[in-house]
Amino acid sequence: MPELPEVETVRRGLAQRILGERVREVEFARADLRRPMPVAAIRALRGRRCTACDRRSKYLLIRFDGVGEPVVIVHLGMSGRVFVEDVHGRSLPPWRPHEHWRMRLGDRLVRYVDPRRFGALDLVDAEGLASHPLLASLGPEPLGPEFDAEYLFARTRGRKVAIKQLLMDAHVVVGVGNIYASESCFRAGVRPSRAAGRLTRADCVKLVDAARHVLERSIRAGGTTLRDYVGVAEDSGWFQRELAVYGRAGEPCRVCGATIRHAVMGQRATYWCPRCQR
Ligand SMILES: [Zn+2]
């Protein structure tokens, strides 16, 4: 599943290629993904210029100029991928397998491919973006200023839930997926099963720093998704970062040599070092 670092990588790739370009054509191969797509309204973007490629959590926000300053919201779901190709002349290439929509901006073709179709495509005016049902209840961005140690400390008070599960709760903070939650807890020296309410302020400082570090490193590497992936351009593969604990059950800790443990917590695979994490 594309995680925040992968989506951020796609965002940067899109921004490099379509910023300032005008929509020339929009085509749909079907009318719905996990929910209906606003086909007519998105076709009506023809002639509008792309003014920004933003991201909120795992949603890509492609902004356009003109009346209402519309924003196209793209979610990659479980298996969505975005390709951007150069096109010349009038004719577009044949549809790829599982390609559901595509948009030509200038001489660039943005193609959305999603075999499992859990992704989403929507359109909203800039004014309605914050209250859009997909975005309204999201917690702060993990790399933004709102997610700091004081915030995390406040959100953990009185909570019995395991800290790793709390980190993965999008109402608390967005975009800390399963791999990143395990890796962040390791780096902070906090056992993933510890009750969130038992974290000290010092633990929260370490955990916020750890989450930022793990996500930023992963963004620099282009994401960690553990299978064959193609990014914004066909030649930009997804790199698997060197993970400290995730997927390493039974192997020695890179810091202390103890055997990495594994358990299922909240239905998700969880890894930790029994000596480095308390
Ligand atoms: Zn260790």
Residues whose N, C-alpha, C, O or C-beta is under 5 A from the ligand:
A	BS01	ZN	C253 V255 C256 G257 A258 C273 R275 C276
